[in-house]
Amino acid sequence: MMLIPRNRNYDIFDEIFKDPFFTNTFDRSDASLMKTDILDQETHYLLEIELPGYKKEDVQAQLKDGYLTVTAKRNENTSEARTHFLRKERFSGTCKRTFYVGDEVRQEDIKAGFQDGILRLAIPKELPKKVDETPKYITIE
């Protein structure tokens, strides 16, 4: 008889239920749907967010209180009457991801472009404020 050591980290039942067949599309995290690369450029940060299958009109970026929120919405094609899916892997709905960019960044400072399913956002780095070294005198009355 041959003894095979059991791998305690592997459970066949965990693998079965990780299958997308058993998951609801709303249970998926937005981070997995909106994969993001953040590059440190000389004068700015560049966010490249993957949004395959989305159109430019389906994507919005909003800046509020120092938080940049990217929202993408995809509607299911309801013109086709297909109701008996055995498996559905294509996402339909809204996904959202938020990044803290700082309180000093203004909406006008952010440059955005969308091409080939990639949203690119250039966010300026917070520049150190100049210290005014000229002496200021206080008037004494």
Sequence and secondary structure as in RCSB ss.txt:
>XXXX:A:sequence
MMLIPRNRNYDIFDEIFKDPFFTNTFDRSDASLMKTDILDQETHYLLEIELPGYKKEDVQAQLKDGYLTVTAKRN
ENTSEARTHFLRKERFSGTCKRTFYVGDEVRQEDIKAGFQDGILRLAIPKELPKKVDETPKYITIE
>XXXX:A:secstr
       TT  HHHHHHTSGGGS GGGS HHHHS EEEEE SSEEEEEEE TT  GGGEEEEEETTEEEEEEEE 
   SS     S   S  EEEEEEEE  TT  GGG EEEEETTEEEEEEE         S       
